[in-house]
Amino acid sequence: MRLLTGLILRVVAVVALCLAAASAWVMWDVNRTIRAEAVASADRVVREARELAWRELTWRGSSGRDAKYAFPDWRSSETLRVIAPGYCVSLAWTDEAPRRLCGGWSGMGAAPPAWFDAAYSALFGPSRPVTRTVTLHRRDAGQVIAVADHGAAARQAWRVVSVVVGVAAAMAAGIGLLATLVIGHALMPAERIVRCLRNMEGGAYDLRLPAFRAREFALIARAVNDLTQRLAETTAQRAALTRRLFQVQEEERRTLARDLHDEFGQCLTAASALAAAIAAGTEVERPDIAEDARAISGITERMMGTLRSTLARLRPPDLDAVGLERSLGHLIATWNAHGAALAAARPAGAVPETIPAFRLDIVGSLSHVPAQAGLNLYRIAQECLTNAARHGRPSEVRLRVEGDDPVRGLALSVEDDGGGAPERLEARAGYGLIGIRERVAALGGSLSIERPAGGIGVRIAAIIPFGPEPAGARFA
Protein backbone atom coordinates (compact mmCIF):
# COMPACT_ATOMS: atom_id res chain seq x y z
CA MET A 1 0.00 0.00 0.00
CA ARG A 2 1.25 3.49 -0.83
CA LEU A 3 2.18 5.73 2.07
CA LEU A 4 -0.21 8.46 0.90
CA THR A 5 -3.10 5.98 0.67
CA GLY A 6 -2.31 4.62 4.12
CA LEU A 7 -2.21 8.09 5.65
CA ILE A 8 -5.48 9.06 3.97
CA LEU A 9 -7.15 5.90 5.29
CA ARG A 10 -5.89 6.70 8.77
CA VAL A 11 -7.27 10.25 8.50
CA VAL A 12 -10.63 8.86 7.33
CA ALA A 13 -10.68 6.38 10.23
CA VAL A 14 -9.93 9.14 12.75
CA VAL A 15 -12.62 11.37 11.22
CA ALA A 16 -15.17 8.54 11.31
CA LEU A 17 -14.30 7.82 14.96
CA CYS A 18 -14.65 11.51 15.83
CA LEU A 19 -18.02 11.67 14.06
CA ALA A 20 -19.23 8.60 15.92
CA ALA A 21 -18.10 10.08 19.24
CA ALA A 22 -19.74 13.43 18.38
CA SER A 23 -22.99 11.67 17.45
CA ALA A 24 -23.01 9.74 20.74
CA TRP A 25 -22.29 12.87 22.73
CA VAL A 26 -25.03 14.84 20.93
CA MET A 27 -27.57 12.07 21.52
CA TRP A 28 -26.65 11.93 25.20
CA ASP A 29 -26.89 15.71 25.49
CA VAL A 30 -30.26 15.73 23.72
CA ASN A 31 -31.56 13.04 26.05
CA ARG A 32 -30.33 15.06 29.04
CA THR A 33 -32.02 18.15 27.61
CA ILE A 34 -35.27 16.23 27.11
CA ARG A 35 -35.14 15.05 30.73
CA ALA A 36 -34.45 18.59 31.96
CA GLU A 37 -37.31 19.97 29.87
CA ALA A 38 -39.68 17.37 31.33
CA VAL A 39 -38.67 18.46 34.84
CA ALA A 40 -39.12 22.11 33.89
CA SER A 41 -42.57 21.42 32.39
CA ALA A 42 -43.65 19.61 35.53
CA ASP A 43 -42.45 22.47 37.72
CA ARG A 44 -44.20 25.06 35.59
CA VAL A 45 -47.48 23.13 35.67
CA VAL A 46 -47.23 22.83 39.44
CA ARG A 47 -46.76 26.58 39.77
CA GLU A 48 -49.61 27.27 37.37
CA ALA A 49 -51.93 24.81 39.16
CA ARG A 50 -51.09 26.33 42.51
CA GLU A 51 -51.80 29.84 41.22
CA LEU A 52 -55.09 28.74 39.67
CA ALA A 53 -56.07 27.02 42.89
CA TRP A 54 -55.35 30.14 44.92
CA ARG A 55 -57.37 32.25 42.49
CA GLU A 56 -60.22 29.78 42.87
CA LEU A 57 -60.06 30.15 46.62
CA THR A 58 -59.69 33.89 46.48
CA TRP A 59 -62.31 34.87 43.93
CA ARG A 60 -64.86 32.06 44.09
CA GLY A 61 -64.48 31.03 47.71
CA SER A 62 -64.33 27.44 46.66
CA SER A 63 -62.77 25.60 49.57
CA GLY A 64 -63.28 22.59 51.60
CA ARG A 65 -62.79 18.94 51.01
CA ASP A 66 -65.04 18.75 47.96
CA ALA A 67 -63.76 21.89 46.27
CA LYS A 68 -62.78 21.52 42.59
CA TYR A 69 -59.45 23.29 42.71
CA ALA A 70 -58.46 24.90 39.45
CA PHE A 71 -61.01 23.04 37.47
CA PRO A 72 -61.47 23.50 34.59
CA ASP A 73 -59.16 26.53 34.34
CA TRP A 74 -55.87 24.54 34.32
CA ARG A 75 -56.60 23.48 30.75
CA SER A 76 -56.62 27.09 29.61
CA SER A 77 -54.30 28.60 27.06
CA GLU A 78 -52.08 29.97 29.82
CA THR A 79 -51.51 26.45 31.07
CA LEU A 80 -50.74 25.11 27.60
CA ARG A 81 -47.97 27.65 27.23
CA VAL A 82 -46.07 26.22 30.20
CA ILE A 83 -45.97 22.71 28.65
CA ALA A 84 -43.11 22.30 26.19
CA PRO A 85 -43.97 20.85 22.76
CA GLY A 86 -43.71 17.10 22.72
CA TYR A 87 -44.38 16.63 26.44
CA CYS A 88 -47.51 15.36 28.19
CA VAL A 89 -48.56 16.42 31.71
CA SER A 90 -51.17 14.72 33.91
CA LEU A 91 -52.77 16.63 36.84
CA ALA A 92 -54.65 14.57 39.42
CA TRP A 93 -56.34 16.34 42.31
CA THR A 94 -56.90 14.37 45.43
CA ASP A 95 -59.62 11.74 45.07
CA GLU A 96 -60.09 12.62 41.38
CA ALA A 97 -59.16 10.91 38.13
CA PRO A 98 -56.05 12.38 36.46
CA ARG A 99 -56.50 14.75 33.57
CA ARG A 100 -53.85 14.64 30.78
CA LEU A 101 -52.72 17.54 28.64
CA CYS A 102 -50.03 17.41 25.89
CA GLY A 103 -48.08 20.17 24.17
CA GLY A 104 -48.09 20.41 20.39
CA TRP A 105 -45.43 18.98 18.04
CA SER A 106 -44.83 22.25 16.27
CA GLY A 107 -41.12 22.71 15.39
CA MET A 108 -40.21 19.11 16.25
CA GLY A 109 -39.00 18.32 12.73
CA ALA A 110 -39.55 15.30 10.51
CA ALA A 111 -39.88 11.77 11.76
CA PRO A 112 -36.50 10.04 12.23
CA PRO A 113 -35.49 6.96 10.24
CA ALA A 114 -36.44 3.61 11.69
CA TRP A 115 -32.82 2.67 12.42
CA PHE A 116 -32.25 5.87 14.39
CA ASP A 117 -35.47 5.35 16.36
CA ALA A 118 -34.39 1.81 17.18
CA ALA A 119 -30.88 2.92 18.16
CA TYR A 120 -32.19 5.73 20.35
CA SER A 121 -34.62 3.37 22.11
CA ALA A 122 -31.86 0.79 22.63
CA LEU A 123 -29.48 3.37 24.11
CA PHE A 124 -31.82 5.35 26.38
CA GLY A 125 -34.99 3.27 26.67
CA PRO A 126 -38.44 4.78 27.29
CA SER A 127 -38.71 8.28 28.74
CA ARG A 128 -38.93 8.33 32.51
CA PRO A 129 -41.85 10.33 34.00
CA VAL A 130 -41.22 13.26 36.33
CA THR A 131 -43.58 13.45 39.33
CA ARG A 132 -44.33 16.58 41.38
CA THR A 133 -46.83 17.16 44.25
CA VAL A 134 -49.17 20.16 44.48
CA THR A 135 -49.46 21.38 48.11
CA LEU A 136 -52.11 23.78 49.42
CA HIS A 137 -52.36 24.81 53.09
CA ARG A 138 -49.46 22.49 53.86
CA ARG A 139 -51.27 19.45 52.62
CA ASP A 140 -51.14 17.49 49.37
CA ALA A 141 -53.83 18.65 47.01
CA GLY A 142 -52.79 16.83 43.86
CA GLN A 143 -50.01 15.33 41.77
CA VAL A 144 -48.41 16.39 38.47
CA ILE A 145 -46.74 13.79 36.21
CA ALA A 146 -44.74 15.05 33.19
CA VAL A 147 -43.23 12.73 30.58
CA ALA A 148 -41.70 13.25 27.15
CA ASP A 149 -43.52 11.60 24.30
CA HIS A 150 -41.23 8.96 22.73
CA GLY A 151 -41.93 10.05 19.18
CA ALA A 152 -41.31 13.69 20.03
CA ALA A 153 -38.08 12.82 21.84
CA ALA A 154 -36.84 10.79 18.89
CA ARG A 155 -37.79 13.62 16.52
CA GLN A 156 -35.96 16.18 18.63
CA ALA A 157 -32.88 13.96 18.95
CA TRP A 158 -32.84 13.28 15.19
CA ARG A 159 -33.20 16.97 14.37
CA VAL A 160 -30.29 17.98 16.57
CA VAL A 161 -28.08 15.03 15.66
CA SER A 162 -28.67 15.42 11.91
CA VAL A 163 -27.84 19.13 12.03
CA VAL A 164 -24.78 18.82 14.28
CA VAL A 165 -23.42 15.70 12.62
CA GLY A 166 -24.09 17.13 9.16
CA VAL A 167 -22.11 20.26 9.97
CA ALA A 168 -19.39 18.18 11.61
CA ALA A 169 -19.26 15.83 8.61
CA ALA A 170 -18.92 18.76 6.20
CA MET A 171 -16.14 20.22 8.33
CA ALA A 172 -14.47 16.82 8.60
CA ALA A 173 -14.67 16.33 4.82
CA GLY A 174 -13.10 19.73 4.27
CA ILE A 175 -10.39 19.07 6.84
CA GLY A 176 -9.78 15.63 5.35
CA LEU A 177 -9.46 17.08 1.85
CA LEU A 178 -7.07 19.77 3.04
CA ALA A 179 -5.11 17.19 5.03
CA THR A 180 -4.88 14.98 1.94
CA LEU A 181 -3.56 17.88 -0.13
CA VAL A 182 -1.07 18.85 2.55
CA ILE A 183 0.11 15.28 3.06
CA GLY A 184 0.37 14.69 -0.69
CA HIS A 185 2.41 17.87 -1.10
CA ALA A 186 4.62 16.90 1.85
CA LEU A 187 5.27 13.45 0.35
CA MET A 188 6.12 14.70 -3.14
CA PRO A 189 9.89 14.51 -2.43
CA ALA A 190 9.48 10.77 -1.86
CA GLU A 191 8.40 10.27 -5.49
CA ARG A 192 11.39 12.27 -6.70
CA ILE A 193 13.75 10.26 -4.51
CA VAL A 194 12.32 7.00 -5.84
CA ARG A 195 12.75 8.17 -9.45
CA CYS A 196 16.35 9.10 -8.70
CA LEU A 197 17.00 5.66 -7.20
CA ARG A 198 15.40 4.00 -10.25
CA ASN A 199 17.69 5.99 -12.53
CA MET A 200 20.64 4.99 -10.37
CA GLU A 201 19.60 1.36 -10.84
CA GLY A 202 19.91 1.97 -14.58
CA GLY A 203 23.41 3.39 -14.14
CA ALA A 204 22.69 7.14 -14.25
CA TYR A 205 25.06 8.30 -11.51
CA ASP A 206 25.18 11.96 -12.57
CA LEU A 207 21.79 12.84 -11.04
CA ARG A 208 21.59 14.92 -7.87
CA LEU A 209 18.65 15.62 -5.59
CA PRO A 210 17.94 19.17 -4.39
CA ALA A 211 17.87 20.23 -0.76
CA PHE A 212 14.26 19.68 0.40
CA ARG A 213 12.61 21.86 3.02
CA ALA A 214 11.67 18.94 5.26
CA ARG A 215 14.65 17.97 7.37
CA GLU A 216 14.05 14.22 7.04
CA PHE A 217 13.85 14.36 3.24
CA ALA A 218 16.84 16.69 3.13
CA LEU A 219 18.91 14.11 5.05
CA ILE A 220 17.76 11.35 2.69
CA ALA A 221 18.60 13.50 -0.35
CA ARG A 222 22.06 14.21 1.03
CA ALA A 223 22.66 10.50 1.63
CA VAL A 224 21.45 9.63 -1.89
CA ASN A 225 23.70 12.30 -3.43
CA ASP A 226 26.69 10.99 -1.50
CA LEU A 227 25.84 7.47 -2.64
CA THR A 228 25.56 8.46 -6.32
CA GLN A 229 28.87 10.30 -6.16
CA ARG A 230 30.54 7.31 -4.56
CA LEU A 231 28.99 4.93 -7.08
CA ALA A 232 30.11 7.15 -9.95
CA GLU A 233 33.67 7.16 -8.64
CA THR A 234 33.63 3.41 -8.04
CA THR A 235 32.14 2.73 -11.47
CA ALA A 236 34.76 4.93 -13.13
CA GLN A 237 37.53 3.11 -11.30
CA ARG A 238 36.06 -0.26 -12.20
CA ALA A 239 35.67 0.77 -15.84
CA ALA A 240 39.29 1.95 -15.97
CA LEU A 241 40.45 -1.27 -14.36
CA THR A 242 38.33 -3.35 -16.73
CA ARG A 243 39.71 -1.54 -19.76
CA ARG A 244 43.21 -2.13 -18.47
CA LEU A 245 42.43 -5.82 -17.91
CA PHE A 246 41.16 -6.16 -21.46
CA GLN A 247 44.30 -4.47 -22.74
CA VAL A 248 46.42 -6.89 -20.73
CA GLN A 249 44.26 -9.74 -22.02
CA GLU A 250 44.85 -8.69 -25.61
CA GLU A 251 48.58 -8.44 -24.96
CA GLU A 252 48.59 -11.91 -23.41
CA ARG A 253 46.63 -13.27 -26.34
CA ARG A 254 49.11 -11.79 -28.79
CA THR A 255 52.02 -13.23 -26.82
CA LEU A 256 50.37 -16.64 -26.59
CA ALA A 257 49.48 -16.59 -30.28
CA ARG A 258 53.04 -15.65 -31.21
CA ASP A 259 54.47 -18.43 -29.05
CA LEU A 260 52.04 -20.97 -30.47
CA HIS A 261 52.81 -19.88 -34.00
CA ASP A 262 56.57 -19.73 -33.58
CA GLU A 263 57.14 -22.76 -31.41
CA PHE A 264 54.17 -25.09 -31.69
CA GLY A 265 53.55 -24.30 -35.34
CA GLN A 266 57.18 -24.95 -36.28
CA CYS A 267 57.19 -28.22 -34.33
CA LEU A 268 54.04 -29.39 -36.09
CA THR A 269 55.49 -28.39 -39.44
CA ALA A 270 58.68 -30.32 -38.67
CA ALA A 271 56.72 -33.36 -37.46
CA SER A 272 54.65 -33.33 -40.63
CA ALA A 273 57.78 -33.13 -42.79
CA LEU A 274 59.48 -35.98 -40.90
CA ALA A 275 56.36 -38.14 -41.15
CA ALA A 276 56.22 -37.52 -44.93
CA ALA A 277 59.93 -38.42 -45.25
CA ILE A 278 59.50 -41.62 -43.24
CA ALA A 279 56.48 -42.62 -45.32
CA ALA A 280 58.38 -42.05 -48.55
CA GLY A 281 61.48 -43.98 -47.39
CA THR A 282 59.65 -47.01 -46.03
CA GLU A 283 56.94 -47.36 -48.61
CA VAL A 284 58.63 -50.37 -50.30
CA GLU A 285 60.47 -52.21 -47.54
CA ARG A 286 58.26 -51.48 -44.56
CA PRO A 287 54.73 -50.56 -45.66
CA ASP A 288 53.50 -50.81 -42.05
CA ILE A 289 55.87 -48.05 -40.95
CA ALA A 290 54.82 -45.99 -43.96
CA GLU A 291 51.19 -46.40 -42.93
CA ASP A 292 51.96 -45.21 -39.38
CA ALA A 293 53.89 -42.25 -40.77
CA ARG A 294 50.91 -41.27 -42.92
CA ALA A 295 48.69 -41.53 -39.80
CA ILE A 296 51.07 -39.23 -37.94
CA SER A 297 50.93 -36.84 -40.86
CA GLY A 298 47.10 -36.85 -40.74
CA ILE A 299 47.11 -36.17 -37.01
CA THR A 300 49.56 -33.37 -37.56
CA GLU A 301 47.34 -31.83 -40.20
CA ARG A 302 44.36 -31.90 -37.82
CA MET A 303 46.46 -30.33 -35.11
CA MET A 304 47.56 -27.66 -37.56
CA GLY A 305 43.91 -26.92 -38.35
CA THR A 306 43.11 -26.66 -34.66
CA LEU A 307 46.12 -24.40 -34.18
CA ARG A 308 44.99 -22.12 -37.00
CA SER A 309 41.48 -21.77 -35.53
CA THR A 310 42.96 -21.14 -32.10
CA LEU A 311 45.27 -18.49 -33.49
CA ALA A 312 42.31 -16.89 -35.26
CA ARG A 313 40.46 -16.62 -31.94
CA LEU A 314 43.49 -15.43 -29.98
CA ARG A 315 44.78 -12.96 -32.52
CA PRO A 316 42.19 -11.19 -34.65
CA PRO A 317 43.16 -9.86 -38.07
CA ASP A 318 45.11 -6.64 -38.14
CA LEU A 319 42.27 -4.12 -38.18
CA ASP A 320 44.53 -1.29 -39.26
CA ALA A 321 45.68 -3.25 -42.28
CA VAL A 322 42.62 -5.33 -43.15
CA GLY A 323 39.80 -3.15 -41.82
CA LEU A 324 36.89 -3.91 -39.52
CA GLU A 325 34.47 -4.81 -42.28
CA ARG A 326 36.75 -7.44 -43.83
CA SER A 327 37.62 -8.79 -40.38
CA LEU A 328 33.96 -9.32 -39.58
CA GLY A 329 33.45 -10.93 -42.97
CA HIS A 330 36.34 -13.28 -42.27
CA LEU A 331 34.80 -14.11 -38.88
CA ILE A 332 31.46 -15.01 -40.48
CA ALA A 333 33.21 -17.03 -43.18
CA THR A 334 35.12 -18.96 -40.50
CA TRP A 335 31.88 -19.92 -38.73
CA ASN A 336 30.26 -20.99 -42.01
CA ALA A 337 33.35 -23.04 -42.90
CA HIS A 338 33.27 -24.65 -39.49
CA GLY A 339 29.63 -25.61 -40.02
CA ALA A 340 30.42 -27.05 -43.45
CA ALA A 341 33.27 -29.09 -41.95
CA LEU A 342 30.93 -30.49 -39.31
CA ALA A 343 28.38 -31.41 -41.96
CA ALA A 344 31.05 -33.12 -44.07
CA ALA A 345 32.44 -35.07 -41.11
CA ARG A 346 29.01 -36.41 -40.15
CA PRO A 347 28.93 -40.24 -40.43
CA ALA A 348 26.72 -41.72 -43.07
CA GLY A 349 23.24 -42.54 -41.80
CA ALA A 350 23.58 -40.31 -38.73
CA VAL A 351 20.69 -38.18 -37.63
CA PRO A 352 21.12 -34.82 -39.35
CA GLU A 353 21.75 -31.87 -37.07
CA THR A 354 20.88 -28.28 -37.79
CA ILE A 355 23.93 -26.44 -39.07
CA PRO A 356 23.33 -22.71 -38.64
CA ALA A 357 23.99 -20.31 -41.47
CA PHE A 358 25.78 -17.13 -40.44
CA ARG A 359 24.87 -13.83 -42.11
CA LEU A 360 26.49 -10.40 -41.96
CA ASP A 361 24.70 -7.06 -42.51
CA ILE A 362 26.73 -3.87 -42.43
CA VAL A 363 24.96 -0.51 -42.56
CA GLY A 364 27.10 2.47 -43.41
CA SER A 365 30.87 2.65 -43.63
CA LEU A 366 33.17 1.27 -40.94
CA SER A 367 36.33 2.86 -42.26
CA HIS A 368 36.19 5.74 -39.76
CA VAL A 369 35.86 3.46 -36.70
CA PRO A 370 38.79 3.86 -34.26
CA ALA A 371 41.00 0.82 -33.81
CA GLN A 372 40.18 0.33 -30.13
CA ALA A 373 36.42 0.55 -30.69
CA GLY A 374 36.72 -1.80 -33.69
CA LEU A 375 38.70 -4.34 -31.68
CA ASN A 376 36.13 -4.31 -28.88
CA LEU A 377 33.30 -4.70 -31.36
CA TYR A 378 35.09 -7.62 -32.96
CA ARG A 379 35.54 -9.34 -29.59
CA ILE A 380 31.89 -8.76 -28.65
CA ALA A 381 30.69 -10.11 -31.98
CA GLN A 382 32.98 -13.11 -31.58
CA GLU A 383 31.57 -13.94 -28.15
CA CYS A 384 27.94 -13.36 -29.21
CA LEU A 385 28.32 -15.70 -32.20
CA THR A 386 29.89 -18.33 -29.94
CA ASN A 387 26.98 -18.09 -27.47
CA ALA A 388 24.40 -18.30 -30.27
CA ALA A 389 26.03 -21.42 -31.73
CA ARG A 390 26.69 -23.22 -28.45
CA HIS A 391 23.61 -22.48 -26.34
CA GLY A 392 20.88 -22.84 -28.93
CA ARG A 393 19.93 -24.70 -32.08
CA PRO A 394 19.49 -21.91 -34.58
CA SER A 395 19.09 -22.33 -38.27
CA GLU A 396 20.32 -18.81 -38.89
CA VAL A 397 22.46 -16.35 -36.96
CA ARG A 398 22.53 -12.77 -38.21
CA LEU A 399 25.20 -10.24 -37.27
CA ARG A 400 24.27 -6.62 -37.96
CA VAL A 401 26.64 -3.66 -37.52
CA GLU A 402 25.72 0.01 -37.94
CA GLY A 403 28.53 2.53 -37.93
CA ASP A 404 27.12 5.55 -39.77
CA ASP A 405 26.24 7.55 -36.60
CA PRO A 406 29.37 9.10 -35.04
CA VAL A 407 27.39 10.53 -32.13
CA ARG A 408 25.68 7.29 -31.22
CA GLY A 409 28.67 5.10 -31.95
CA LEU A 410 28.82 1.52 -33.18
CA ALA A 411 25.58 -0.46 -32.98
CA LEU A 412 25.91 -4.23 -33.00
CA SER A 413 23.20 -6.87 -32.82
CA VAL A 414 23.35 -10.65 -33.00
CA GLU A 415 20.01 -12.32 -33.61
CA ASP A 416 19.25 -16.03 -33.82
CA ASP A 417 16.17 -18.23 -34.11
CA GLY A 418 17.37 -20.93 -31.74
CA GLY A 419 14.31 -20.75 -29.48
CA GLY A 420 16.12 -19.55 -26.37
CA ALA A 421 14.53 -17.35 -23.70
CA PRO A 422 16.09 -13.96 -22.90
CA GLU A 423 14.92 -14.09 -19.28
CA ARG A 424 16.56 -17.46 -18.76
CA LEU A 425 19.72 -16.17 -20.38
CA GLU A 426 19.67 -13.19 -18.00
CA ALA A 427 19.09 -15.39 -14.95
CA ARG A 428 21.81 -17.91 -15.85
CA ALA A 429 24.40 -15.69 -17.44
CA GLY A 430 27.65 -17.52 -18.10
CA TYR A 431 31.14 -16.12 -18.19
CA GLY A 432 30.79 -15.23 -21.85
CA LEU A 433 27.79 -12.97 -21.29
CA ILE A 434 29.38 -11.54 -18.15
CA GLY A 435 32.48 -10.74 -20.17
CA ILE A 436 30.36 -8.98 -22.80
CA ARG A 437 28.63 -6.94 -20.11
CA GLU A 438 31.89 -5.93 -18.48
CA ARG A 439 33.45 -4.99 -21.79
CA VAL A 440 30.45 -2.89 -22.82
CA ALA A 441 30.28 -1.28 -19.37
CA ALA A 442 33.98 -0.43 -19.42
CA LEU A 443 33.49 1.31 -22.76
CA GLY A 444 30.49 3.28 -21.50
CA GLY A 445 28.08 1.56 -23.86
CA SER A 446 24.71 -0.10 -23.42
CA LEU A 447 23.67 -3.73 -23.69
CA SER A 448 20.21 -5.25 -24.07
CA ILE A 449 18.98 -8.84 -24.32
CA GLU A 450 15.51 -9.34 -25.77
CA ARG A 451 13.44 -11.29 -28.23
CA PRO A 452 13.81 -10.45 -31.92
CA ALA A 453 11.02 -8.98 -33.96
CA GLY A 454 9.88 -12.46 -35.02
CA GLY A 455 9.39 -13.51 -31.39
CA ILE A 456 11.63 -16.61 -31.64
CA GLY A 457 15.16 -16.82 -30.34
CA VAL A 458 17.36 -14.22 -28.68
CA ARG A 459 18.62 -10.82 -29.79
CA ILE A 460 21.69 -9.28 -28.14
CA ALA A 461 22.27 -5.63 -28.98
CA ALA A 462 25.17 -3.42 -27.91
CA ILE A 463 26.17 0.16 -28.56
CA ILE A 464 29.83 1.18 -28.30
CA PRO A 465 30.69 4.89 -28.33
CA PHE A 466 33.53 6.23 -30.46
CA GLY A 467 34.77 8.90 -28.10
CA PRO A 468 36.13 8.74 -24.54
CA GLU A 469 34.29 6.22 -22.43
CA PRO A 470 31.84 7.60 -19.84
CA ALA A 471 32.15 6.66 -16.20
CA GLY A 472 29.15 4.33 -16.07
CA ALA A 473 27.21 1.96 -18.27
CA ARG A 474 23.50 1.57 -18.74
CA PHE A 475 22.06 -1.89 -19.08
CA ALA A 476 18.66 -2.06 -20.71
Summary of the structure (lengths in Angstrom):
residues: 476
radius of gyration: 51.2
end to end distance: 28.0
largest distance: 177.8
contacts: 1377
relative contact order: 0.07
helix: 60%
strand: 13%
